[in-house]
Each structure stands twice: as C-alpha cells, then as structure tokens.
Amino acid sequence: MSEETSPRPETAIRVVAVIGAGQAGRGFAMACAAAGYYVVLEDVMPSNLRKAEVEYADISHRGGFGELEFASTVEDAVREADIAVDFVPDELESKLEIFSMIDRMAPPKTILCTPSYALSITDLASCTYRPTRCVAMRGEFIEGSAVQVLYPPQVNPAVLDAVSGFLEKLGTAPSASPDPESALLTKNLV
C-alpha cells in the first residue's frame, strides 16, 4: 500500500460506538465485541440496553470477546470512539439529527458510519465538520456477507482502509464504491 492509502494510527479502529440498541444495533454491537473490539452501546430506551446486557451476558462467558459497555447518552458513547455507527431509522431527519450530535460530541478522529439504503452519504457528510470521515454501509453484517461501503468524493482514503479492515475483522466481505448519488449530482451540474 502507498503511504497515501495505508491505515494511519489516527484511523486505527479499536473503540466502536453503536448508537441504537434495537435488534440490528444489538446484533452489530455483539458482532463487534465477538471480533475483539471495545464497544459502547447507547440507546434512549433503557429496555433495549437491558436486553443487550442479558444477551451479552449469555454469550460473553464463552471467552474471546472484547468488552461491551452500555451508555445512556450519545455523548458518553462517542467520547473515545474511533468509529460511531448509528442504527437509527433510515430517514433523513433521524440521520441528520444523529450525525449532527455525533459530529459535535465525538473527537475529531471519529469516523461516522451509517447503514443506509435510502440516503446519500455525500449529502449527510456535507452536513458535518468531518466530510472526509463519513461512510455508509449496505448489506448484512453476518459472517461471509458482502457489505458495500459507500463514500463521498472527499473521503480520506485511510478512512476507507480502516473501515474495510474493521468490516473484514467482523467476517464480512467489504467493497468500497463512490456514492452513486454524488455521481448524479456531478453529472447534473455539468
């Protein structure tokens, strides 16, 4: 790898914040912990965190797991995060709100990542102070599944490398692609 695209220390992923402890968020947090990451799971609903705590207790005794911590606020969840992955509804208002919160509260090193089938990561990234550190994911987060990593035109190549390595460690097969919406925007401007 060239120096331009090789993962740099500031893009190494060790601490994962997962925002949203519904079924998808809990499953993703458990997969991250199983892969050895330190995970902080946050949800506004205490009952979702209690479910996650019970599920984690049931499987963590097998060993080989990273750690899973629970947070009651987004600020607590993202305080040390290398990557923050939201599992809020895939609608513009919800995604903009959570991206704005994470952008304000997380350290500058944090990568913002969102599972989204409906929204443009180029548009979401443009609403942050870190558009070079934003990506979207599409796919199933189960071992052996293909996951598409969509990125805006201004993404930092080291961020793509870090996210791809992170997803590989989760057992998925990531492939990076430019956000198709950004291509449409560029085409319409010409």
PyMOL CGO cylinders between C-alpha atoms (Angstrom):
from pymol import cmd
from pymol.cgo import CYLINDER

trace = [
    CYLINDER, 0.00, 0.00, 0.00, 1.15, 3.52, -0.62, 0.3, 1, 1, 1, 1, 1, 1,
    CYLINDER, 1.15, 3.52, -0.62, 1.60, 5.92, 2.23, 0.3, 1, 1, 1, 1, 1, 1,
    CYLINDER, 1.60, 5.92, 2.23, -1.45, 7.82, 0.94, 0.3, 1, 1, 1, 1, 1, 1,
    CYLINDER, -1.45, 7.82, 0.94, -3.78, 4.84, 1.40, 0.3, 1, 1, 1, 1, 1, 1,
    CYLINDER, -3.78, 4.84, 1.40, -2.21, 2.81, 4.20, 0.3, 1, 1, 1, 1, 1, 1,
    CYLINDER, -2.21, 2.81, 4.20, -4.04, 2.92, 7.54, 0.3, 1, 1, 1, 1, 1, 1,
    CYLINDER, -4.04, 2.92, 7.54, -2.54, 5.56, 9.78, 0.3, 1, 1, 1, 1, 1, 1,
    CYLINDER, -2.54, 5.56, 9.78, -2.62, 5.49, 13.58, 0.3, 1, 1, 1, 1, 1, 1,
    CYLINDER, -2.62, 5.49, 13.58, -5.38, 8.13, 13.61, 0.3, 1, 1, 1, 1, 1, 1,
    CYLINDER, -5.38, 8.13, 13.61, -7.63, 5.79, 11.61, 0.3, 1, 1, 1, 1, 1, 1,
    CYLINDER, -7.63, 5.79, 11.61, -6.99, 2.60, 13.58, 0.3, 1, 1, 1, 1, 1, 1,
    CYLINDER, -6.99, 2.60, 13.58, -10.28, 1.26, 14.93, 0.3, 1, 1, 1, 1, 1, 1,
    CYLINDER, -10.28, 1.26, 14.93, -10.25, -0.09, 18.47, 0.3, 1, 1, 1, 1, 1, 1,
    CYLINDER, -10.25, -0.09, 18.47, -13.27, 1.56, 20.13, 0.3, 1, 1, 1, 1, 1, 1,
    CYLINDER, -13.27, 1.56, 20.13, -16.68, 1.24, 18.48, 0.3, 1, 1, 1, 1, 1, 1,
    CYLINDER, -16.68, 1.24, 18.48, -19.71, 3.32, 19.49, 0.3, 1, 1, 1, 1, 1, 1,
    CYLINDER, -19.71, 3.32, 19.49, -23.03, 1.81, 18.41, 0.3, 1, 1, 1, 1, 1, 1,
    CYLINDER, -23.03, 1.81, 18.41, -25.95, 4.21, 18.63, 0.3, 1, 1, 1, 1, 1, 1,
    CYLINDER, -25.95, 4.21, 18.63, -29.25, 2.38, 18.80, 0.3, 1, 1, 1, 1, 1, 1,
    CYLINDER, -29.25, 2.38, 18.80, -29.74, -0.90, 20.68, 0.3, 1, 1, 1, 1, 1, 1,
    CYLINDER, -29.74, -0.90, 20.68, -32.71, -2.23, 18.75, 0.3, 1, 1, 1, 1, 1, 1,
    CYLINDER, -32.71, -2.23, 18.75, -32.37, -5.66, 17.17, 0.3, 1, 1, 1, 1, 1, 1,
    CYLINDER, -32.37, -5.66, 17.17, -29.97, -4.53, 14.40, 0.3, 1, 1, 1, 1, 1, 1,
    CYLINDER, -29.97, -4.53, 14.40, -27.84, -2.35, 16.69, 0.3, 1, 1, 1, 1, 1, 1,
    CYLINDER, -27.84, -2.35, 16.69, -27.59, -5.05, 19.38, 0.3, 1, 1, 1, 1, 1, 1,
    CYLINDER, -27.59, -5.05, 19.38, -26.61, -7.64, 16.80, 0.3, 1, 1, 1, 1, 1, 1,
    CYLINDER, -26.61, -7.64, 16.80, -23.95, -5.37, 15.34, 0.3, 1, 1, 1, 1, 1, 1,
    CYLINDER, -23.95, -5.37, 15.34, -22.60, -4.50, 18.80, 0.3, 1, 1, 1, 1, 1, 1,
    CYLINDER, -22.60, -4.50, 18.80, -22.38, -8.22, 19.68, 0.3, 1, 1, 1, 1, 1, 1,
    CYLINDER, -22.38, -8.22, 19.68, -20.56, -8.95, 16.40, 0.3, 1, 1, 1, 1, 1, 1,
    CYLINDER, -20.56, -8.95, 16.40, -18.07, -6.16, 17.17, 0.3, 1, 1, 1, 1, 1, 1,
    CYLINDER, -18.07, -6.16, 17.17, -17.49, -7.47, 20.70, 0.3, 1, 1, 1, 1, 1, 1,
    CYLINDER, -17.49, -7.47, 20.70, -17.09, -11.02, 19.33, 0.3, 1, 1, 1, 1, 1, 1,
    CYLINDER, -17.09, -11.02, 19.33, -14.40, -9.68, 16.97, 0.3, 1, 1, 1, 1, 1, 1,
    CYLINDER, -14.40, -9.68, 16.97, -12.49, -8.30, 19.97, 0.3, 1, 1, 1, 1, 1, 1,
    CYLINDER, -12.49, -8.30, 19.97, -13.44, -4.63, 19.81, 0.3, 1, 1, 1, 1, 1, 1,
    CYLINDER, -13.44, -4.63, 19.81, -14.22, -2.44, 22.81, 0.3, 1, 1, 1, 1, 1, 1,
    CYLINDER, -14.22, -2.44, 22.81, -17.86, -1.49, 22.17, 0.3, 1, 1, 1, 1, 1, 1,
    CYLINDER, -17.86, -1.49, 22.17, -20.02, 1.19, 23.76, 0.3, 1, 1, 1, 1, 1, 1,
    CYLINDER, -20.02, 1.19, 23.76, -23.73, 0.66, 23.05, 0.3, 1, 1, 1, 1, 1, 1,
    CYLINDER, -23.73, 0.66, 23.05, -26.19, 3.52, 23.53, 0.3, 1, 1, 1, 1, 1, 1,
    CYLINDER, -26.19, 3.52, 23.53, -29.96, 3.75, 23.26, 0.3, 1, 1, 1, 1, 1, 1,
    CYLINDER, -29.96, 3.75, 23.26, -32.57, 6.21, 24.50, 0.3, 1, 1, 1, 1, 1, 1,
    CYLINDER, -32.57, 6.21, 24.50, -34.71, 3.25, 25.62, 0.3, 1, 1, 1, 1, 1, 1,
    CYLINDER, -34.71, 3.25, 25.62, -33.34, 1.64, 28.80, 0.3, 1, 1, 1, 1, 1, 1,
    CYLINDER, -33.34, 1.64, 28.80, -35.27, -1.56, 27.98, 0.3, 1, 1, 1, 1, 1, 1,
    CYLINDER, -35.27, -1.56, 27.98, -33.20, -2.00, 24.78, 0.3, 1, 1, 1, 1, 1, 1,
    CYLINDER, -33.20, -2.00, 24.78, -29.99, -1.69, 26.80, 0.3, 1, 1, 1, 1, 1, 1,
    CYLINDER, -29.99, -1.69, 26.80, -31.28, -4.23, 29.35, 0.3, 1, 1, 1, 1, 1, 1,
    CYLINDER, -31.28, -4.23, 29.35, -31.99, -6.70, 26.51, 0.3, 1, 1, 1, 1, 1, 1,
    CYLINDER, -31.99, -6.70, 26.51, -28.46, -6.17, 25.18, 0.3, 1, 1, 1, 1, 1, 1,
    CYLINDER, -28.46, -6.17, 25.18, -26.98, -6.66, 28.63, 0.3, 1, 1, 1, 1, 1, 1,
    CYLINDER, -26.98, -6.66, 28.63, -28.78, -10.01, 29.03, 0.3, 1, 1, 1, 1, 1, 1,
    CYLINDER, -28.78, -10.01, 29.03, -27.77, -11.16, 25.53, 0.3, 1, 1, 1, 1, 1, 1,
    CYLINDER, -27.77, -11.16, 25.53, -24.14, -10.17, 26.11, 0.3, 1, 1, 1, 1, 1, 1,
    CYLINDER, -24.14, -10.17, 26.11, -24.03, -11.93, 29.49, 0.3, 1, 1, 1, 1, 1, 1,
    CYLINDER, -24.03, -11.93, 29.49, -25.34, -15.11, 27.82, 0.3, 1, 1, 1, 1, 1, 1,
    CYLINDER, -25.34, -15.11, 27.82, -22.58, -15.21, 25.21, 0.3, 1, 1, 1, 1, 1, 1,
    CYLINDER, -22.58, -15.21, 25.21, -19.60, -13.42, 26.79, 0.3, 1, 1, 1, 1, 1, 1,
    CYLINDER, -19.60, -13.42, 26.79, -18.88, -16.23, 29.23, 0.3, 1, 1, 1, 1, 1, 1,
    CYLINDER, -18.88, -16.23, 29.23, -17.60, -18.27, 26.25, 0.3, 1, 1, 1, 1, 1, 1,
    CYLINDER, -17.60, -18.27, 26.25, -14.47, -16.08, 26.19, 0.3, 1, 1, 1, 1, 1, 1,
    CYLINDER, -14.47, -16.08, 26.19, -12.60, -14.48, 23.32, 0.3, 1, 1, 1, 1, 1, 1,
    CYLINDER, -12.60, -14.48, 23.32, -14.79, -11.42, 23.40, 0.3, 1, 1, 1, 1, 1, 1,
    CYLINDER, -14.79, -11.42, 23.40, -13.89, -7.77, 23.51, 0.3, 1, 1, 1, 1, 1, 1,
    CYLINDER, -13.89, -7.77, 23.51, -15.74, -5.64, 26.00, 0.3, 1, 1, 1, 1, 1, 1,
    CYLINDER, -15.74, -5.64, 26.00, -19.25, -4.26, 25.80, 0.3, 1, 1, 1, 1, 1, 1,
    CYLINDER, -19.25, -4.26, 25.80, -20.16, -1.23, 27.84, 0.3, 1, 1, 1, 1, 1, 1,
    CYLINDER, -20.16, -1.23, 27.84, -23.54, 0.50, 27.99, 0.3, 1, 1, 1, 1, 1, 1,
    CYLINDER, -23.54, 0.50, 27.99, -24.14, 4.24, 27.80, 0.3, 1, 1, 1, 1, 1, 1,
    CYLINDER, -24.14, 4.24, 27.80, -27.27, 6.25, 28.40, 0.3, 1, 1, 1, 1, 1, 1,
    CYLINDER, -27.27, 6.25, 28.40, -26.22, 9.23, 26.27, 0.3, 1, 1, 1, 1, 1, 1,
    CYLINDER, -26.22, 9.23, 26.27, -24.72, 9.69, 22.83, 0.3, 1, 1, 1, 1, 1, 1,
    CYLINDER, -24.72, 9.69, 22.83, -22.03, 11.87, 24.38, 0.3, 1, 1, 1, 1, 1, 1,
    CYLINDER, -22.03, 11.87, 24.38, -20.92, 9.07, 26.72, 0.3, 1, 1, 1, 1, 1, 1,
    CYLINDER, -20.92, 9.07, 26.72, -20.98, 6.54, 23.87, 0.3, 1, 1, 1, 1, 1, 1,
    CYLINDER, -20.98, 6.54, 23.87, -18.81, 8.51, 21.44, 0.3, 1, 1, 1, 1, 1, 1,
    CYLINDER, -18.81, 8.51, 21.44, -16.38, 10.11, 23.91, 0.3, 1, 1, 1, 1, 1, 1,
    CYLINDER, -16.38, 10.11, 23.91, -13.46, 7.78, 22.95, 0.3, 1, 1, 1, 1, 1, 1,
    CYLINDER, -13.46, 7.78, 22.95, -14.86, 6.26, 19.75, 0.3, 1, 1, 1, 1, 1, 1,
    CYLINDER, -14.86, 6.26, 19.75, -12.70, 5.57, 16.73, 0.3, 1, 1, 1, 1, 1, 1,
    CYLINDER, -12.70, 5.57, 16.73, -15.87, 4.81, 14.76, 0.3, 1, 1, 1, 1, 1, 1,
    CYLINDER, -15.87, 4.81, 14.76, -19.51, 5.60, 15.55, 0.3, 1, 1, 1, 1, 1, 1,
    CYLINDER, -19.51, 5.60, 15.55, -22.16, 3.51, 13.80, 0.3, 1, 1, 1, 1, 1, 1,
    CYLINDER, -22.16, 3.51, 13.80, -25.77, 4.60, 14.11, 0.3, 1, 1, 1, 1, 1, 1,
    CYLINDER, -25.77, 4.60, 14.11, -28.79, 2.33, 13.91, 0.3, 1, 1, 1, 1, 1, 1,
    CYLINDER, -28.79, 2.33, 13.91, -31.50, 4.98, 13.86, 0.3, 1, 1, 1, 1, 1, 1,
    CYLINDER, -31.50, 4.98, 13.86, -34.35, 4.84, 11.30, 0.3, 1, 1, 1, 1, 1, 1,
    CYLINDER, -34.35, 4.84, 11.30, -33.17, 5.27, 7.70, 0.3, 1, 1, 1, 1, 1, 1,
    CYLINDER, -33.17, 5.27, 7.70, -34.90, 8.58, 7.16, 0.3, 1, 1, 1, 1, 1, 1,
    CYLINDER, -34.90, 8.58, 7.16, -33.34, 11.96, 6.51, 0.3, 1, 1, 1, 1, 1, 1,
    CYLINDER, -33.34, 11.96, 6.51, -34.45, 13.76, 9.68, 0.3, 1, 1, 1, 1, 1, 1,
    CYLINDER, -34.45, 13.76, 9.68, -33.27, 10.97, 12.02, 0.3, 1, 1, 1, 1, 1, 1,
    CYLINDER, -33.27, 10.97, 12.02, -29.92, 10.53, 10.25, 0.3, 1, 1, 1, 1, 1, 1,
    CYLINDER, -29.92, 10.53, 10.25, -29.22, 14.27, 10.13, 0.3, 1, 1, 1, 1, 1, 1,
    CYLINDER, -29.22, 14.27, 10.13, -30.01, 14.60, 13.83, 0.3, 1, 1, 1, 1, 1, 1,
    CYLINDER, -30.01, 14.60, 13.83, -27.74, 11.74, 14.88, 0.3, 1, 1, 1, 1, 1, 1,
    CYLINDER, -27.74, 11.74, 14.88, -24.92, 12.75, 12.51, 0.3, 1, 1, 1, 1, 1, 1,
    CYLINDER, -24.92, 12.75, 12.51, -25.09, 16.29, 13.93, 0.3, 1, 1, 1, 1, 1, 1,
    CYLINDER, -25.09, 16.29, 13.93, -24.97, 15.02, 17.52, 0.3, 1, 1, 1, 1, 1, 1,
    CYLINDER, -24.97, 15.02, 17.52, -22.09, 12.64, 16.91, 0.3, 1, 1, 1, 1, 1, 1,
    CYLINDER, -22.09, 12.64, 16.91, -20.21, 15.27, 14.91, 0.3, 1, 1, 1, 1, 1, 1,
    CYLINDER, -20.21, 15.27, 14.91, -20.43, 17.73, 17.82, 0.3, 1, 1, 1, 1, 1, 1,
    CYLINDER, -20.43, 17.73, 17.82, -19.67, 15.26, 20.61, 0.3, 1, 1, 1, 1, 1, 1,
    CYLINDER, -19.67, 15.26, 20.61, -17.09, 12.84, 19.19, 0.3, 1, 1, 1, 1, 1, 1,
    CYLINDER, -17.09, 12.84, 19.19, -13.37, 13.54, 18.97, 0.3, 1, 1, 1, 1, 1, 1,
    CYLINDER, -13.37, 13.54, 18.97, -12.05, 14.65, 15.56, 0.3, 1, 1, 1, 1, 1, 1,
    CYLINDER, -12.05, 14.65, 15.56, -10.59, 11.17, 14.90, 0.3, 1, 1, 1, 1, 1, 1,
    CYLINDER, -10.59, 11.17, 14.90, -14.02, 9.50, 14.95, 0.3, 1, 1, 1, 1, 1, 1,
    CYLINDER, -14.02, 9.50, 14.95, -15.35, 8.03, 11.71, 0.3, 1, 1, 1, 1, 1, 1,
    CYLINDER, -15.35, 8.03, 11.71, -19.10, 8.48, 11.19, 0.3, 1, 1, 1, 1, 1, 1,
    CYLINDER, -19.10, 8.48, 11.19, -20.69, 5.40, 9.68, 0.3, 1, 1, 1, 1, 1, 1,
    CYLINDER, -20.69, 5.40, 9.68, -24.33, 4.71, 8.89, 0.3, 1, 1, 1, 1, 1, 1,
    CYLINDER, -24.33, 4.71, 8.89, -26.20, 1.75, 7.48, 0.3, 1, 1, 1, 1, 1, 1,
    CYLINDER, -26.20, 1.75, 7.48, -28.41, 3.29, 4.82, 0.3, 1, 1, 1, 1, 1, 1,
    CYLINDER, -28.41, 3.29, 4.82, -30.23, 2.07, 1.73, 0.3, 1, 1, 1, 1, 1, 1,
    CYLINDER, -30.23, 2.07, 1.73, -32.20, 5.26, 1.14, 0.3, 1, 1, 1, 1, 1, 1,
    CYLINDER, -32.20, 5.26, 1.14, -29.92, 8.22, 1.78, 0.3, 1, 1, 1, 1, 1, 1,
    CYLINDER, -29.92, 8.22, 1.78, -26.85, 9.74, 0.13, 0.3, 1, 1, 1, 1, 1, 1,
    CYLINDER, -26.85, 9.74, 0.13, -23.71, 9.69, 2.26, 0.3, 1, 1, 1, 1, 1, 1,
    CYLINDER, -23.71, 9.69, 2.26, -22.50, 12.65, 0.21, 0.3, 1, 1, 1, 1, 1, 1,
    CYLINDER, -22.50, 12.65, 0.21, -25.48, 14.68, 1.44, 0.3, 1, 1, 1, 1, 1, 1,
    CYLINDER, -25.48, 14.68, 1.44, -25.11, 13.50, 5.04, 0.3, 1, 1, 1, 1, 1, 1,
    CYLINDER, -25.11, 13.50, 5.04, -21.35, 14.11, 5.09, 0.3, 1, 1, 1, 1, 1, 1,
    CYLINDER, -21.35, 14.11, 5.09, -21.81, 17.63, 3.74, 0.3, 1, 1, 1, 1, 1, 1,
    CYLINDER, -21.81, 17.63, 3.74, -23.77, 18.47, 6.90, 0.3, 1, 1, 1, 1, 1, 1,
    CYLINDER, -23.77, 18.47, 6.90, -20.81, 17.64, 9.16, 0.3, 1, 1, 1, 1, 1, 1,
    CYLINDER, -20.81, 17.64, 9.16, -17.46, 19.20, 10.01, 0.3, 1, 1, 1, 1, 1, 1,
    CYLINDER, -17.46, 19.20, 10.01, -15.78, 15.92, 9.01, 0.3, 1, 1, 1, 1, 1, 1,
    CYLINDER, -15.78, 15.92, 9.01, -16.97, 15.00, 5.49, 0.3, 1, 1, 1, 1, 1, 1,
    CYLINDER, -16.97, 15.00, 5.49, -13.67, 13.21, 4.90, 0.3, 1, 1, 1, 1, 1, 1,
    CYLINDER, -13.67, 13.21, 4.90, -14.51, 10.78, 7.73, 0.3, 1, 1, 1, 1, 1, 1,
    CYLINDER, -14.51, 10.78, 7.73, -18.04, 9.69, 6.74, 0.3, 1, 1, 1, 1, 1, 1,
    CYLINDER, -18.04, 9.69, 6.74, -19.18, 6.45, 5.09, 0.3, 1, 1, 1, 1, 1, 1,
    CYLINDER, -19.18, 6.45, 5.09, -22.37, 4.47, 4.59, 0.3, 1, 1, 1, 1, 1, 1,
    CYLINDER, -22.37, 4.47, 4.59, -22.78, 0.71, 4.61, 0.3, 1, 1, 1, 1, 1, 1,
    CYLINDER, -22.78, 0.71, 4.61, -25.20, -1.51, 2.72, 0.3, 1, 1, 1, 1, 1, 1,
    CYLINDER, -25.20, -1.51, 2.72, -25.51, -5.22, 3.32, 0.3, 1, 1, 1, 1, 1, 1,
    CYLINDER, -25.51, -5.22, 3.32, -25.98, -7.82, 6.01, 0.3, 1, 1, 1, 1, 1, 1,
    CYLINDER, -25.98, -7.82, 6.01, -23.48, -7.79, 8.86, 0.3, 1, 1, 1, 1, 1, 1,
    CYLINDER, -23.48, -7.79, 8.86, -23.20, -11.55, 9.14, 0.3, 1, 1, 1, 1, 1, 1,
    CYLINDER, -23.20, -11.55, 9.14, -20.11, -13.62, 8.52, 0.3, 1, 1, 1, 1, 1, 1,
    CYLINDER, -20.11, -13.62, 8.52, -19.36, -14.13, 4.84, 0.3, 1, 1, 1, 1, 1, 1,
    CYLINDER, -19.36, -14.13, 4.84, -21.80, -11.49, 3.62, 0.3, 1, 1, 1, 1, 1, 1,
    CYLINDER, -21.80, -11.49, 3.62, -20.89, -8.77, 1.16, 0.3, 1, 1, 1, 1, 1, 1,
    CYLINDER, -20.89, -8.77, 1.16, -21.03, -5.24, 2.56, 0.3, 1, 1, 1, 1, 1, 1,
    CYLINDER, -21.03, -5.24, 2.56, -20.83, -2.25, 0.27, 0.3, 1, 1, 1, 1, 1, 1,
    CYLINDER, -20.83, -2.25, 0.27, -19.06, 0.79, 1.74, 0.3, 1, 1, 1, 1, 1, 1,
    CYLINDER, -19.06, 0.79, 1.74, -20.26, 3.98, 0.04, 0.3, 1, 1, 1, 1, 1, 1,
    CYLINDER, -20.26, 3.98, 0.04, -18.20, 7.11, 0.35, 0.3, 1, 1, 1, 1, 1, 1,
    CYLINDER, -18.20, 7.11, 0.35, -18.46, 10.80, -0.60, 0.3, 1, 1, 1, 1, 1, 1,
    CYLINDER, -18.46, 10.80, -0.60, -16.00, 12.29, -3.12, 0.3, 1, 1, 1, 1, 1, 1,
    CYLINDER, -16.00, 12.29, -3.12, -13.86, 13.96, -0.42, 0.3, 1, 1, 1, 1, 1, 1,
    CYLINDER, -13.86, 13.96, -0.42, -13.35, 10.85, 1.76, 0.3, 1, 1, 1, 1, 1, 1,
    CYLINDER, -13.35, 10.85, 1.76, -9.91, 10.26, 3.25, 0.3, 1, 1, 1, 1, 1, 1,
    CYLINDER, -9.91, 10.26, 3.25, -8.51, 7.04, 1.67, 0.3, 1, 1, 1, 1, 1, 1,
    CYLINDER, -8.51, 7.04, 1.67, -7.14, 5.97, 5.08, 0.3, 1, 1, 1, 1, 1, 1,
    CYLINDER, -7.14, 5.97, 5.08, -10.72, 6.06, 6.41, 0.3, 1, 1, 1, 1, 1, 1,
    CYLINDER, -10.72, 6.06, 6.41, -11.81, 3.63, 3.68, 0.3, 1, 1, 1, 1, 1, 1,
    CYLINDER, -11.81, 3.63, 3.68, -8.90, 1.33, 4.54, 0.3, 1, 1, 1, 1, 1, 1,
    CYLINDER, -8.90, 1.33, 4.54, -9.76, 1.45, 8.25, 0.3, 1, 1, 1, 1, 1, 1,
    CYLINDER, -9.76, 1.45, 8.25, -13.47, 0.76, 7.68, 0.3, 1, 1, 1, 1, 1, 1,
    CYLINDER, -13.47, 0.76, 7.68, -12.71, -2.08, 5.25, 0.3, 1, 1, 1, 1, 1, 1,
    CYLINDER, -12.71, -2.08, 5.25, -10.31, -3.65, 7.78, 0.3, 1, 1, 1, 1, 1, 1,
    CYLINDER, -10.31, -3.65, 7.78, -12.90, -3.25, 10.52, 0.3, 1, 1, 1, 1, 1, 1,
    CYLINDER, -12.90, -3.25, 10.52, -15.61, -4.96, 8.43, 0.3, 1, 1, 1, 1, 1, 1,
    CYLINDER, -15.61, -4.96, 8.43, -13.21, -7.75, 7.42, 0.3, 1, 1, 1, 1, 1, 1,
    CYLINDER, -13.21, -7.75, 7.42, -12.48, -8.41, 11.09, 0.3, 1, 1, 1, 1, 1, 1,
    CYLINDER, -12.48, -8.41, 11.09, -16.25, -8.78, 11.56, 0.3, 1, 1, 1, 1, 1, 1,
    CYLINDER, -16.25, -8.78, 11.56, -16.14, -11.55, 8.95, 0.3, 1, 1, 1, 1, 1, 1,
    CYLINDER, -16.14, -11.55, 8.95, -17.82, -9.66, 6.13, 0.3, 1, 1, 1, 1, 1, 1,
    CYLINDER, -17.82, -9.66, 6.13, -16.54, -9.02, 2.61, 0.3, 1, 1, 1, 1, 1, 1,
    CYLINDER, -16.54, -9.02, 2.61, -16.44, -5.22, 2.18, 0.3, 1, 1, 1, 1, 1, 1,
    CYLINDER, -16.44, -5.22, 2.18, -16.15, -3.44, -1.16, 0.3, 1, 1, 1, 1, 1, 1,
    CYLINDER, -16.15, -3.44, -1.16, -15.81, 0.33, -1.42, 0.3, 1, 1, 1, 1, 1, 1,
    CYLINDER, -15.81, 0.33, -1.42, -17.74, 2.33, -4.02, 0.3, 1, 1, 1, 1, 1, 1,
    CYLINDER, -17.74, 2.33, -4.02, -18.30, 6.03, -4.57, 0.3, 1, 1, 1, 1, 1, 1,
    CYLINDER, -18.30, 6.03, -4.57, -21.73, 7.23, -3.52, 0.3, 1, 1, 1, 1, 1, 1,
    CYLINDER, -21.73, 7.23, -3.52, -23.90, 6.86, -6.65, 0.3, 1, 1, 1, 1, 1, 1,
    CYLINDER, -23.90, 6.86, -6.65, -25.79, 9.99, -5.60, 0.3, 1, 1, 1, 1, 1, 1,
    CYLINDER, -25.79, 9.99, -5.60, -22.61, 12.06, -5.78, 0.3, 1, 1, 1, 1, 1, 1,
    CYLINDER, -22.61, 12.06, -5.78, -22.10, 10.94, -9.39, 0.3, 1, 1, 1, 1, 1, 1,
    CYLINDER, -22.10, 10.94, -9.39, -25.66, 12.03, -10.21, 0.3, 1, 1, 1, 1, 1, 1,
    CYLINDER, -25.66, 12.03, -10.21, -25.10, 15.41, -8.58, 0.3, 1, 1, 1, 1, 1, 1,
    CYLINDER, -25.10, 15.41, -8.58, -21.86, 15.93, -10.53, 0.3, 1, 1, 1, 1, 1, 1,
    CYLINDER, -21.86, 15.93, -10.53, -23.50, 14.87, -13.79, 0.3, 1, 1, 1, 1, 1, 1,
    CYLINDER, -23.50, 14.87, -13.79, -26.42, 17.27, -13.26, 0.3, 1, 1, 1, 1, 1, 1,
    CYLINDER, -26.42, 17.27, -13.26, -24.04, 20.17, -12.56, 0.3, 1, 1, 1, 1, 1, 1,
    CYLINDER, -24.04, 20.17, -12.56, -22.09, 19.70, -15.81, 0.3, 1, 1, 1, 1, 1, 1,
]
cmd.load_cgo(trace, "trace")
